[in-house]
Amino acid sequence: MFIGPVLGFLAFLLLRTNAHKVPKGYTPPQAHCVDYMVPVTVSSEDYQWVGPRWTDNFGLTEFVTTAVTRPAAGLPPPFGNPAAVNAGYSVFFYDRLGTGNSTKISGYVNQINIQVSILAVLTKNIRAGQFTGEIGVPSSVVLVGHSFGSFTSNALVAAQPLIVDGIVMTGYSLNGGNTQIIFEGSRVAAIQNRKRFGELDSGYITSADVYSTVSDFFKAPDYERDVAVFAESSKAPYAIAELISISPPFVPPLNASLFNGPGLVISGEYDSLLCGGYCPGVIRDPLTAYFAGSKDFELFIQPGAGHGLNFALNATDAYSTIFSFLNKNF
């Protein structure tokens, strides 16, 4: 089973039961989908925003320009998963804090430590059989994250190594990242699209246009243009504090050497955000050391893909790798 959040920053939980036949239902045809409004109360140690709070795109641009040029200044829509259902798993995914139907807090406050605390509560709820319907208590729980969701999942198992049975991190690397790219093509979300994002404060940012989205998430020729247009039209914004909180020196501890479950990392060959544009030879360190206690830790490069693995022409290869890994270990 999965648990998780959105475009670019997905994290979800994959649940496996000993004997559960997924009933026919709605999207995908084999699935039985249930929506929940889950109240979650968490506490976390967070950083306080002391920088400027802009009111327009000029202010955001000035902040980004200053941040990325200052020496040593490292900056930092939920989708269902029919492939997982078809493979016999049950999926629990959620709107990340600040997106969808989840609570909207300031983008200058919303950061990874809060997100890790939320994921911990939801994971424990799922393990106890809450929000699982007729599935009941799952026999195993696996975190599956993408990008920010991978950071969140990694941080959780580093802090609580016994909380899940396995972990899959996609669109992920701790070596060669260049998240300044996101900032350089960003706009204040509420100004860029008031109809969709007008309730958010100026701390939430989003891609400037479809070309910025392509630059961050896609790699030619391994995508179709109408898919890129769809991704842009269904995107969710991200908090400025989220991005900065996954960059040194603010990133939480990620060394998960006490985690002994199986782990898998999948990155696109040409991921510009987290591998600097070419992942082969880059993703191994320090992840293999951070997951040294894993009983089965694997790395996979998805040929031709960019950061947005789900949108690549060969996305099914990544899912085949994930399910082969899960079937081998669970």
N, C-alpha and C positions, 0 to 999 in steps of 0.2 A: 504493500500500500504506500501511497505517496502523501506528503503534506506540503502545501506550499502556495506561493503567490503567482506574474505579469510579463508582458513583453520585455525581454531583456533581463528581467530580474526575477526569475521564477524559482520557487522552492516548494516542493510538495512532498507528501508522505505516501509511500506505497505500502499497502497492507496485504499480507497474504494469509489466507485462512486454510485450515486443513481440508475442509470440505465445503466449498461454497460454489454453487452454480449461479453465475450472474444472470438474473432474469432479463427478459427482453424489455426494452423501455425506450427512452428518448435520447438521442444524440450521445454516443453512437447507438445504433440499433440494439446492440447486445447489452446495453447498460441500463441500470436503474439508478436515476440521478435524484438526489435529495438535497435541497438547500437548507442551510441552518444559519441562524443569527446567533453567534457564539459570544457571550460576554466574557471578556478576558481582563483580569486585573493583574498588572505586573509592576515590579519595581526593578530599577537598574541604575547603575552608576553611569551618568551621562556627562558629556562635555557641554559646556555652556558657550553659546555663540557670542563672541565678542567683536566680530567683524562688522562691517557695514551691512545694513539691510536696504537693498535697492528698491526703487519703486517703478523702474522701467528697464528696458533692454539696454539702454546706455549705461545704467548703473551696474547691471550684471556684466556687461562687456568690460567695463573698467575693472571690476573685481577680478575677472578671469585674466585679463591682460596683466594685471599686477601680480596675481598669484603664480601664473605660469612662467613669468620672466624673472621673478625674484630667485636668487641662487638657492638651491637645495629646498625649494618649496614644493615638495611632492604633493600633488593634489589627488586629491582624489579626483493587461485585460485578461483577467485569468482565462486560460484556455483549458479545455478538457483534454483528456488523453485517451483517445480511442484505441491507440496501439496497446496501451497498458491493459485496458479492459479486454481487448481481444486476446491478450496473452494470459488471461485468467487472474489478473490482479484487480484489487479495488483501490480507487484513488480518492484521496482527500486533499483538495487544494483550496486555498483561501485568498481573499483579497488582501494584499499586503497593506499594512497600516498606511493610511493616506491615499489609498486607491479604492476604486469600486464602491462597495457598500460599507467598507470599513471606516472607522472614525478618522476625521481629517484634523490632524494637529499641524502646528507650524512646521514648514519645511526647514526652518532653522533649528528645530528641536528633534525632528524625526531622524533617528540614526540607528546604527547597527546594534548597539547594546539593547535598545528597546525591542528591536525585531527579534533578537536572539531569545529574549525573555518570553516574548509571545510564542515563538516557535516551541520553546520548552513546555509551556503550559498546554498548548494544543497537542503536542506529541504525547504527553502524559495522559491527557484526556482520551486520545485514541487508543493508547495501550490499555486503558481501563475499560474500553468498550463503549465509550461515549461517542455519539454522533456516527456510529457505525451501522445503525439499523439492524437488519436481520443477520448481518455478518457476525455481530457479537464481538467478543474479544479476539483480536487477530493473533495468529500464531507467530507472526513476525512483522516488524515495521522497519521500513527502509526510507531514509531521507533522500529525496531527489531534488537537486537544486540547479538553477541556471544562473550564472553570473553573480549578481548580488545574492541570489538565493543560495549559491554555492558557498560564498563567504559566510553567510548566516548559518548554513548547515555545518560547515567546517568548525566555526566558532562554538557551536553548540556541543558537538562531540568532543571538542578539546576541553570544554568545561565540565561536561557530563558524559564521560565515555561509555557508560552503560545504558544510556537513554534509548538507543535504537540498536537494531541488529545489523544494519548495513548502511552504506552511504554511497550515493552516486552524485558526482559533481560535474556538471557540463558547463561549457563556456568558461573554463576556469584555468588559472595559472597564477603562481605567486612570483613569477620571474619574467621580466621584460615588459611589464604592463605599462600602458600609456593612457591613463584615463583622462589626461588633459584634452584628448581628442573630443570627448563628450562635451566638455566645457566650451571648447572653441566653436562648436556648432549649435549652441543652445540658446534658447530664448525663455523669457518668463512665461510659464505655461498659461497663466490667467490672461495675459495680454495676447498671446499667440492664438488662443481659442477661448474666448470668454464664455461661449455657450457650453462647452464641455468642462472647462477647468476654472470658471470664474469664482467658484467657492473657495479656491485655494489661495494662500497668501503667496507673496513674491518669492518665497524660499523654494517653491516648486518650479522646476525647469523642465524643458522638453526640447526635442530636436527642432531646428528651425524650419525644416521642410523635408520632403521625401529624399532629397539628395543627401542631406545630412544623415538621415536614417540609413541610407545605403552605405555611406562612408563608414558608419559605425558598425553596422551589423551584417553587411553583405559583401560578397566577393565575386566579381564577374570572372568567368561566365556561368558560375554555379548558382544562378537564380533567375527567376522570371520577373519581368518588370511589373506585371500586375500583382504579383505577390508582394513586391516592395511597396506598391501603392496601398494595398490592403494593410500591411503592417503599419504604415504611417497613419492610416485612417483609424486604426483600432488601438493605437499606442496609449500607454498610461505615462504620466509624468513621474519624475523622481525628485526626491528632496535633496537640496544642496548638502545638508548635513549627512545624508546617507552616503553620498559619494566621498565626501571628505573623511568620514569615519571608517572607510575601508582602505585608507591610505596611511602610510607611516607619517607621523609617529602615533596616530590615533587608532589604528586597527587593533582589535582585541587579540588575545593570544590564540594562535591557530595550530600550535603544536599538539597534535592529537595522538601522540605515541602510546598513550594508555588505552586507546581504542583498539580492541582486538577483533572486531567484525570485519567483513570484507568491504573493500572500497574500490571505486572505479572513478577515474577522471577522463572526461572526453573533451577535447578542444578542437575547434576548426583549424585546419592547416594554416589558414591565412587570417587568424584572429588578430586584428590590429589593436584592439583595446587592451588585451591581457597578455599578449605574446610579442607585441611590437611588430606584428605583421607576418610572423613566421614561427609556428609553434614547434616543429620538429627540433629536438635537442634542447628545448627551452623548458618544457613543463615538468621535467623529471625532478629538478631541484627547486626548492627544498621539500617538495611534497612527499617524496619517497622517505625522507628522514622524518617528516612530521607524522607519517603514518607507518612508522617502522614496526609498530606492534600489530598491524593488521594481518590477519591470517591469509589474506589474498588481496593484494593491492595491485591494480592494473591501470595502465595508461593507454589511451587510444587517441590517435589523430584522425579526424574525419577529413579525408582527402578533398581538397578544393573548396571547403566551406570557410566562411568568415565567422564572426562572433555569434551571429544568429543561426545556430545549428538547425532549428526547426524550419527555417525558411530556405535551406539549401535544397538543390535538386536531389541530392542523395541522402536526405534526412532519414530515410528508412534504414540506411546502413548504421547510423548511430543507434537507432532504436533496437535494431537486431543485436548490436553489441551489448546494449544494456540488458536485454532480456536473456541473452545467452549467459551473461554474467550472473543475473539473478537466478535463473534456473539451475545453474551450476552450484550456487551457494545456499539456495533455500528450497 
